[in-house]
Amino acid sequence: MQKLKVVRLGFITLLIALTGMLYFFQERLLFRSVRLPQDYAYQFTTSYEELFLTATDGAVLNGLHFKQPKPKGVILYCHGNAGALDVWGKWAQELSNRYNYDVVVWDYRGYGKSIGKRRQALMLADGVLFYDYCKGHFKEKNIIVFGRSLGGFFATHLAVARQPHKLILESTPTSVLDVAHEQYPLLPTKLLLKFPFQNHRNIELIKNSSTYIIHGKEDDLVPYEHQNTLYRLSAAKFKKAFSIEQANHNNLAEFESYFQALDEIFEK
């Protein structure tokens, strides 16, 4: 009996410790940000403009605008939760050159050169700030919003707040809560989350943006079932899902079928 009490006490202690870690360190778990010096000089071969947009709370967000001579439109790219524009800019440049679109990509608060307090409402509003920048250069019928993983939360928010022509979600969860439940099933994650980003609610409200969902069948971080759920919930008049066989969360670009999906979406 005494041994059983010790085991129970140890289990409870472990749960309390994990709960505390999840609450106090969730920002580090969710945002694997990399900082860049303010004088960092980007090195890209494609013509681009560096952007510094100021949010309503005074935060300054850094972005890049890759430009084509005669672009078909603009892709607003919402990147994943790791790295900064020195890395994501390379992918944005490739998208721009491969598909003849201008591409705008920005760093979230605390990433790269972007500054400002991280609050969910403020971060989502930052996305709108960059969308409206795109809208100042292109008609909405020529705007595509592309969200990768964490970036999908920003992308669906934009498609609700505005009217982009197309919405692309890549390796995107239904919600942060669902991922937390899957990774920490014994913890009261719903009570702990400071950033309850959600796509499953947003996607039910998006009707006029053609919606494309891309996911690796072997995704080891965001299970493939998240794609099925988002596709089922999508209210878009046109929607299509692309399943990348054998691909996991971070290696989609290694598969020809991934670029075939993008070719179709961007009508190469």
C-alpha positions, -999 to 999 in steps of 0.1 A, spaced: 0 0 0 28 24 9 45 17 -24 13 24 -43 10 58 -25 46 67 -35 38 58 -71 7 79 -70 25 108 -55 53 106 -80 27 105 -109 9 136 -95 42 154 -90 51 146 -126 18 159 -139 21 191 -120 57 196 -133 46 190 -169 16 213 -165 39 241 -152 63 235 -180 36 236 -207 21 268 -192 53 288 -188 73 274 -218 45 270 -244 57 302 -262 91 285 -267 74 253 -278 51 270 -303 74 297 -316 108 284 -324 120 318 -334 154 329 -345 165 366 -341 185 386 -367 204 418 -361 186 449 -373 214 456 -397 214 421 -411 217 423 -449 196 398 -469 213 382 -499 189 372 -527 193 371 -565 157 381 -573 147 417 -572 131 424 -538 122 452 -514 127 449 -476 96 460 -457 91 475 -422 54 478 -414 42 493 -381 13 478 -362 -12 497 -342 6 490 -310 38 503 -324 55 470 -331 76 470 -363 73 439 -385 100 430 -411 90 415 -444 103 409 -479 86 416 -512 100 396 -541 91 411 -575 87 399 -610 86 421 -641 51 410 -651 37 391 -622 4 371 -625 -4 382 -590 10 381 -554 14 352 -530 13 363 -493 33 335 -476 28 328 -439 58 307 -428 62 279 -403 72 282 -366 110 278 -370 136 300 -386 134 335 -400 134 354 -433 170 346 -440 158 311 -446 122 315 -455 131 342 -480 149 315 -501 117 296 -504 97 327 -512 122 336 -539 118 301 -554 81 304 -554 83 338 -571 107 327 -598 90 293 -604 55 306 -608 60 342 -619 42 357 -589 53 385 -566 58 370 -531 54 388 -498 66 370 -467 70 384 -432 85 375 -398 62 372 -369 69 391 -337 101 379 -321 113 364 -354 142 379 -374 141 416 -372 104 418 -362 97 432 -327 67 435 -304 49 416 -277 34 383 -287 -4 383 -282 -26 362 -304 -49 391 -315 -20 414 -323 -1 387 -343 -32 379 -363 -37 416 -370 -1 418 -382 -11 394 -410 -39 417 -420 -14 445 -421 7 426 -447 -24 416 -466 -35 452 -469 0 460 -481 -5 434 -509 -40 448 -516 -24 482 -522 -5 467 -551 -28 440 -564 -65 434 -568 -79 408 -544 -87 385 -574 -49 383 -579 -40 376 -542 -32 341 -530 -27 334 -493 -3 305 -485 0 292 -450 26 266 -440 21 247 -407 19 274 -380 13 299 -408 -20 282 -416 -35 299 -386 -26 333 -400 -38 322 -435 -73 311 -425 -77 342 -404 -69 364 -434 -93 344 -456 -120 352 -431 -111 389 -426 -105 395 -463 -113 379 -497 -82 364 -513 -87 345 -546 -71 314 -533 -61 299 -499 -34 272 -496 -29 253 -464 2 231 -461 8 207 -432 -16 227 -411 -32 216 -378 -69 219 -371 -60 238 -339 -32 242 -314 -55 226 -288 -58 194 -309 -20 192 -313 -16 198 -276 -42 171 -268 -23 146 -290 11 154 -275 0 159 -238 -32 138 -234 -31 138 -196 -27 175 -191 -55 202 -189 -43 218 -221 -75 237 -228 -70 257 -196 -33 263 -202 -32 276 -238 -22 313 -242 -23 309 -280 -55 289 -289 -50 293 -327 -76 274 -346 -83 266 -383 -113 243 -379 -135 272 -369 -121 296 -395 -124 272 -424 -161 268 -419 -165 306 -426 -144 307 -458 -167 304 -488 -153 325 -517 -116 317 -516 -108 285 -535 -92 263 -509 -63 239 -514 -50 216 -486 -16 198 -489 -4 173 -464 22 145 -461 6 111 -455 34 103 -430 34 136 -412 51 129 -378 41 163 -362 7 171 -375 -11 138 -382 -26 134 -417 -61 132 -402 -60 170 -396 -61 174 -434 -92 152 -437 -109 172 -409 -101 206 -425 -113 194 -459 -145 181 -445 -152 213 -426 -143 236 -455 -172 256 -468 -153 268 -499 -173 267 -531 -142 250 -546 -118 229 -525 -92 203 -532 -69 182 -511 -35 169 -521 -20 139 -502 18 136 -506 26 99 -503 55 90 -479 61 126 -471 64 138 -435 61 173 -420 93 188 -431 102 171 -464 74 178 -488 97 196 -513 116 163 -518 86 148 -536 77 155 -572 40 151 -564 43 182 -541 54 204 -570 28 188 -592 2 200 -567 17 235 -567 18 235 -605 -19 229 -606 -27 255 -579 -6 282 -595 -16 270 -630 19 268 -643 
